[in-house]
Amino acid sequence: MMWITRLVAIAAAVTCIAACSAETGRIEGHTNPSRTFQSGVVEPTGPVEVSYGYRPGTEIRYSLSVTQDISYEVIGNTSFLTSTPDPLPSEGRVTSRATTEITYAVSEESGDQAATIAISAVFPQPETTAWADGEVIDPEIYDELTRALAVIQPIDFIVGVNDRNAVLTSGGHGGLDVLAGEVGALTNLSNNQISRPLGPVFPESRQLDAGQVWTVETVREGPQAPVVVSTSYEVNALTMLAGSPQLSIGAVTQTDGFELDFSDIFRSLFTGFAAGDGPVDASDLAAFDDVVFAIGVEPSSGTAEYSFDVDRRLVTSSLQQSTVRMVWILQTPDPVDGETTGFELDLEIRRRAEFDLAED
């Protein structure tokens, strides 16, 4: 169970990169002369000034509902990953749903132009439906892979942003003991709406009007190669609600594909297990040269919708959707006969997250 849990947690961190929205970077923009407004609502005149108002020492809370749908196919031998003799299914699907509260705590040291924000949420046991090899599984007899995929990982990040919501610094907790350093590097890349304050990155002009379009492009250094993220925003509507201007903003994010190689980490792990409390012969260590653990992530995209209250300077609701496809390859010496064994795991992860501001 330990190995599967670690691998699934790594997948969560990788997904955080692939389903992300961009932060600081090159910005381009123009205004579309066409204007769209909600029926029966007074139209504000001209562009509006926009910025985020993160007040020191305050908390912003949202109700967060997440649906996570994971399909997978396993090719090869996964028996060494399990703690029981039962084989893992060759293909399956796990759908999990859970609702919790996500909190954005603004530090006392924050100012009007920049804020440090602690983001946290813990999900309850999700409502889960699972299929294995085409059959619905009774939750009482979930295999280890199904149980691991059914978990919605907790959120624990500290992020620095400016008043445009562009990320200045980012960090999170991997919770994977020896793998925490590498996963920490992955979460530093992530700029999605789970690991950063909710909302679009505004253009440097800090002015928006109906029909306005702008793009934020970011190149971040990954563990092996740069990851390029491009997010295009559009103001779909500018309306008035209870005397306050409201912006309806849509976003589409495109993220390059990338590869991650954790082979060195896993070689160290297997070497440590082999050593135990005593020395290991060089001939025994040579077997671990064949250990391979790599992840390939396809180019991906995500969409978002935001409702932004101009006077309150925050997002009041949002819908995020993304799809990420990845392949894991793991090869290692068999613990019984020493022969190289392994598997390929193809994953498709679809996520839907709905945020609604919790009113005091």
C-alpha positions as CSV (number, residue, x, y, z in Angstrom):
1,M,0.0,0.0,0.0
2,M,2.9,2.4,0.8
3,W,4.3,2.3,-2.7
4,I,0.9,2.9,-4.4
5,T,0.1,5.8,-2.1
6,R,3.4,7.5,-2.8
7,L,3.0,7.0,-6.6
8,V,-0.6,8.4,-6.5
9,A,0.6,11.4,-4.5
10,I,3.3,12.1,-7.1
11,A,0.6,11.9,-9.8
12,A,-1.4,14.6,-7.8
13,A,1.6,16.9,-7.8
14,V,2.3,16.3,-11.5
15,T,-1.4,17.0,-12.3
16,C,-1.0,20.3,-10.4
17,I,1.5,21.3,-13.0
18,A,-0.4,20.1,-16.1
19,A,-3.7,21.6,-15.2
20,C,-2.4,25.0,-14.2
21,S,-3.2,28.6,-14.9
22,A,-0.3,30.9,-15.6
23,E,1.0,33.7,-13.3
24,T,3.5,36.5,-14.0
25,G,5.0,36.6,-17.5
26,R,4.4,38.2,-20.9
27,I,1.0,39.8,-21.2
28,E,-0.8,40.8,-24.4
29,G,-4.2,42.3,-24.6
30,H,-6.9,44.1,-26.7
31,T,-10.5,45.0,-26.3
32,N,-13.1,43.4,-28.5
33,P,-15.6,46.1,-29.6
34,S,-18.5,43.7,-29.1
35,R,-20.1,43.9,-25.6
36,T,-22.1,41.2,-23.8
37,F,-24.3,42.0,-20.8
38,Q,-26.8,40.2,-18.7
39,S,-30.4,40.9,-19.5
40,G,-32.2,43.4,-17.3
41,V,-29.0,44.6,-15.5
42,V,-27.7,48.2,-15.8
43,E,-24.6,48.5,-17.9
44,P,-21.6,50.2,-16.2
45,T,-20.0,52.9,-18.4
46,G,-16.4,52.6,-19.5
47,P,-13.6,50.3,-18.2
48,V,-13.3,49.6,-14.5
49,E,-10.3,49.6,-12.2
50,V,-9.5,46.1,-10.9
51,S,-7.2,44.7,-8.2
52,Y,-7.3,42.2,-5.4
53,G,-7.8,43.4,-1.8
54,Y,-6.0,41.0,0.5
55,R,-6.3,42.6,3.9
56,P,-3.6,41.7,6.5
57,G,-4.8,39.3,9.2
58,T,-8.0,38.3,7.4
59,E,-9.3,35.0,6.0
60,I,-11.2,34.4,2.8
61,R,-13.2,31.2,2.8
62,Y,-14.9,29.3,-0.1
63,S,-17.1,26.2,-0.2
64,L,-15.1,23.9,-2.6
65,S,-16.7,21.0,-4.3
66,V,-14.4,18.7,-6.3
67,T,-15.2,15.8,-8.7
68,Q,-12.2,13.7,-9.6
69,D,-12.6,11.1,-12.4
70,I,-9.6,8.9,-13.0
71,S,-9.4,6.2,-15.7
72,Y,-6.4,3.8,-15.9
73,E,-4.9,0.9,-17.8
74,V,-2.1,-1.2,-16.3
75,I,0.2,-3.2,-18.6
76,G,2.8,-5.5,-16.9
77,N,3.5,-6.8,-13.5
78,T,2.5,-4.7,-10.5
79,S,2.6,-7.5,-7.8
80,F,5.6,-6.1,-6.1
81,L,3.7,-2.9,-5.3
82,T,0.9,-4.6,-3.3
83,S,0.9,-6.0,0.2
84,T,-1.5,-8.8,-0.7
85,P,-1.2,-11.6,-3.3
86,D,-4.3,-10.3,-5.2
87,P,-3.4,-8.8,-8.6
88,L,-4.4,-5.3,-9.5
89,P,-7.0,-4.9,-12.2
90,S,-5.8,-4.3,-15.7
91,E,-8.1,-1.4,-16.3
92,G,-10.5,0.6,-14.2
93,R,-12.1,3.9,-13.3
94,V,-12.5,5.8,-10.0
95,T,-14.9,8.7,-9.6
96,S,-14.7,10.6,-6.3
97,R,-16.8,13.6,-5.1
98,A,-16.2,15.7,-1.9
99,T,-17.1,19.1,-0.5
100,T,-15.0,21.0,2.0
101,E,-14.1,24.6,3.0
102,I,-10.9,26.1,1.5
103,T,-9.3,28.9,3.5
104,Y,-7.0,31.7,2.3
105,A,-5.3,33.2,5.4
106,V,-3.6,36.5,4.7
107,S,-0.5,37.1,6.8
108,E,-0.2,40.1,9.1
109,E,2.9,41.2,7.2
110,S,1.0,41.6,3.9
111,G,0.6,45.0,2.3
112,D,-1.6,46.6,-0.3
113,Q,0.7,45.7,-3.2
114,A,1.8,42.2,-2.1
115,A,0.4,39.5,0.2
116,T,1.5,36.2,1.6
117,I,-1.4,33.8,1.8
118,A,-1.7,30.3,3.4
119,I,-4.1,28.1,1.5
120,S,-5.5,25.1,3.3
121,A,-8.2,22.5,2.9
122,V,-8.8,18.9,4.1
123,F,-11.3,16.8,2.3
124,P,-13.6,14.3,4.1
125,Q,-13.8,10.7,2.9
126,P,-15.2,11.2,-0.7
127,E,-18.3,9.6,-2.2
128,T,-16.7,7.1,-4.6
129,T,-17.8,4.8,-7.4
130,A,-15.2,2.5,-8.9
131,W,-15.1,0.0,-11.7
132,A,-12.4,-2.7,-12.3
133,D,-12.2,-4.6,-15.6
134,G,-15.7,-3.4,-16.5
135,E,-17.4,-4.3,-13.3
136,V,-18.6,-2.0,-10.4
137,I,-16.6,-2.7,-7.3
138,D,-18.1,-3.1,-3.8
139,P,-16.3,-0.5,-1.6
140,E,-15.7,-3.2,1.0
141,I,-13.3,-5.0,-1.4
142,Y,-11.5,-2.1,-3.1
143,D,-8.0,-3.1,-4.2
144,E,-5.1,-1.0,-3.1
145,L,-4.9,1.0,-6.4
146,T,-8.6,1.8,-6.2
147,R,-8.3,3.0,-2.6
148,A,-5.3,5.2,-3.4
149,L,-6.9,6.8,-6.5
150,A,-10.1,7.5,-4.5
151,V,-8.4,9.9,-2.2
152,I,-8.6,13.6,-2.8
153,Q,-5.3,15.0,-1.5
154,P,-5.3,17.8,1.1
155,I,-4.3,21.3,0.2
156,D,-1.5,23.1,2.1
157,F,0.3,25.9,0.3
158,I,1.9,29.2,1.1
159,V,1.9,31.7,-1.8
160,G,3.1,35.2,-2.3
161,V,1.0,37.3,-4.8
162,N,0.7,40.9,-5.9
163,D,-2.5,42.9,-6.3
164,R,-2.9,41.5,-9.8
165,N,-2.9,38.0,-8.4
166,A,0.3,37.1,-10.1
167,V,2.3,34.6,-8.1
168,L,5.6,35.9,-6.7
169,T,6.6,32.9,-4.5
170,S,5.0,29.5,-4.1
171,G,5.6,26.4,-2.0
172,G,3.6,23.4,-0.6
173,H,3.9,20.3,1.4
174,G,4.5,17.0,-0.5
175,G,4.0,14.8,2.5
176,L,6.1,12.0,0.9
177,D,9.1,11.8,3.3
178,V,12.1,11.0,1.1
179,L,10.3,12.2,-2.0
180,A,9.1,15.5,-0.5
181,G,12.0,17.5,-1.9
182,E,11.2,16.4,-5.5
183,V,7.5,16.8,-5.1
184,G,8.1,20.2,-3.5
185,A,9.9,21.2,-6.8
186,L,6.8,20.1,-8.7
187,T,4.4,22.1,-6.5
188,N,6.5,25.2,-7.0
189,L,5.7,24.9,-10.7
190,S,2.0,24.7,-10.1
191,N,-0.1,27.8,-10.6
192,N,-3.6,26.3,-10.7
193,Q,-6.5,27.5,-8.7
194,I,-5.9,24.9,-5.9
195,S,-2.4,26.0,-5.2
196,R,-2.8,29.8,-5.6
197,P,-5.4,32.4,-4.6
198,L,-8.5,32.1,-6.6
199,G,-8.9,34.3,-9.7
200,P,-7.4,35.5,-12.9
201,V,-4.2,37.3,-13.2
202,F,-5.1,40.9,-14.3
203,P,-3.2,42.9,-16.9
204,E,-0.7,45.4,-15.7
205,S,-3.0,48.2,-16.7
206,R,-5.4,47.1,-14.0
207,Q,-8.3,48.1,-16.2
208,L,-10.9,45.9,-17.7
209,D,-13.9,46.3,-20.0
210,A,-16.5,44.0,-21.6
211,G,-15.0,42.0,-24.5
212,Q,-11.4,42.7,-23.4
213,V,-8.9,39.8,-24.1
214,W,-5.4,39.3,-22.6
215,T,-2.9,36.5,-22.4
216,V,-0.5,35.6,-19.6
217,E,2.4,33.4,-20.6
218,T,4.9,31.8,-18.2
219,V,8.0,29.7,-18.6
220,R,8.9,27.9,-15.4
221,E,11.9,25.7,-14.8
222,G,10.9,22.1,-14.1
223,P,13.1,19.3,-12.6
224,Q,14.2,18.3,-16.1
225,A,13.1,21.0,-18.5
226,P,11.1,24.2,-18.7
227,V,7.3,24.0,-18.6
228,V,5.5,26.6,-20.7
229,V,2.0,27.7,-19.6
230,S,-0.2,30.1,-21.6
231,T,-3.6,31.4,-20.3
232,S,-6.0,33.4,-22.4
233,Y,-8.6,35.5,-20.5
234,E,-11.7,37.3,-21.8
235,V,-14.2,39.5,-20.1
236,N,-17.5,37.9,-21.1
237,A,-19.7,40.5,-19.3
238,L,-19.5,43.7,-17.2
239,T,-22.7,44.3,-15.2
240,M,-24.0,45.9,-12.1
241,L,-25.3,44.0,-9.1
242,A,-26.5,45.8,-6.0
243,G,-24.7,48.9,-7.1
244,S,-21.3,47.1,-7.6
245,P,-19.7,46.3,-11.0
246,Q,-19.4,42.6,-11.6
247,L,-17.0,40.9,-14.1
248,S,-17.7,37.6,-15.7
249,I,-14.3,36.3,-17.0
250,G,-13.5,33.1,-18.9
251,A,-10.1,31.5,-19.2
252,V,-8.4,28.8,-21.3
253,T,-5.0,27.4,-20.3
254,Q,-2.6,25.5,-22.5
255,T,0.3,23.6,-20.9
256,D,3.2,22.0,-22.7
257,G,3.8,18.3,-22.3
258,F,6.8,17.3,-20.3
259,E,8.7,14.3,-18.8
260,L,9.9,13.6,-15.3
261,D,12.5,11.1,-14.3
262,F,12.5,9.9,-10.7
263,S,14.8,6.9,-11.4
264,D,17.7,8.2,-9.2
265,I,15.4,8.6,-6.2
266,F,14.0,5.1,-6.6
267,R,17.5,3.6,-7.0
268,S,18.4,5.2,-3.7
269,L,15.3,3.8,-2.1
270,F,15.8,0.3,-3.3
271,T,19.5,0.4,-2.3
272,G,18.5,1.5,1.2
273,F,16.0,-1.3,1.5
274,A,18.6,-3.8,0.4
275,A,21.2,-2.5,2.9
276,G,18.9,-2.8,5.9
277,D,21.2,-2.7,9.0
278,G,24.3,-4.1,7.3
279,P,26.6,-3.7,4.3
280,V,25.6,-4.6,0.8
281,D,27.9,-6.2,-1.8
282,A,28.7,-4.2,-4.9
283,S,27.3,-7.1,-7.0
284,D,24.0,-6.7,-5.2
285,L,23.9,-3.0,-5.7
286,A,24.6,-3.4,-9.5
287,A,21.1,-4.9,-9.9
288,F,19.5,-1.6,-9.0
289,D,21.1,0.1,-12.0
290,D,18.1,-1.2,-13.9
291,V,15.5,0.7,-11.7
292,V,13.5,3.1,-13.8
293,F,10.7,5.4,-12.8
294,A,9.6,8.0,-15.3
295,I,6.4,10.0,-16.0
296,G,5.4,11.4,-19.3
297,V,2.6,14.0,-19.4
298,E,0.8,15.0,-22.6
299,P,0.1,18.6,-23.6
300,S,-3.1,19.5,-21.7
301,S,-5.7,22.2,-21.4
302,G,-8.1,23.6,-18.8
303,T,-11.0,26.0,-18.6
304,A,-12.2,28.4,-15.9
305,E,-15.1,30.8,-15.3
306,Y,-14.9,33.5,-12.7
307,S,-17.3,36.0,-11.2
308,F,-15.4,39.0,-9.8
309,D,-16.8,41.7,-7.6
310,V,-14.9,44.9,-8.4
311,D,-15.8,46.8,-5.2
312,R,-15.1,43.9,-2.9
313,R,-11.9,43.1,-4.9
314,L,-12.4,39.3,-4.9
315,V,-13.8,36.4,-6.8
316,T,-17.2,35.3,-5.5
317,S,-17.6,32.1,-7.5
318,S,-15.6,30.0,-10.0
319,L,-15.8,26.8,-12.0
320,Q,-12.5,25.0,-13.0
321,Q,-12.3,22.0,-15.3
322,S,-9.2,20.2,-16.6
323,T,-8.0,16.9,-18.2
324,V,-4.5,15.5,-17.9
325,R,-3.2,12.4,-19.5
326,M,0.0,10.8,-18.3
327,V,2.0,7.5,-18.5
328,W,4.1,6.0,-15.7
329,I,6.8,3.5,-16.4
330,L,8.3,1.6,-13.4
331,Q,10.9,-1.1,-13.7
332,T,12.8,-2.8,-10.9
333,P,14.5,-6.1,-10.0
334,D,12.0,-8.7,-8.8
335,P,12.3,-9.2,-5.0
336,V,12.2,-13.0,-5.5
337,D,14.3,-13.9,-8.5
338,G,16.1,-10.6,-9.2
339,E,14.9,-10.4,-12.8
340,T,13.8,-7.0,-14.1
341,T,10.0,-6.6,-13.8
342,G,7.7,-3.6,-14.0
343,F,4.6,-2.1,-15.5
344,E,3.2,0.8,-17.5
345,L,0.3,2.7,-16.1
346,D,-1.7,5.0,-18.4
347,L,-3.8,7.5,-16.5
348,E,-6.4,10.1,-17.6
349,I,-7.4,12.5,-14.8
350,R,-10.4,14.7,-15.1
351,R,-11.2,17.3,-12.4
352,R,-14.0,19.7,-11.8
353,A,-13.8,22.2,-9.0
354,E,-16.6,24.6,-8.0
355,F,-15.8,27.5,-5.6
356,D,-18.5,29.6,-3.8
357,L,-17.6,32.5,-1.5
358,A,-18.6,31.7,2.1
359,E,-20.4,34.8,3.4
360,D,-19.9,35.7,7.1
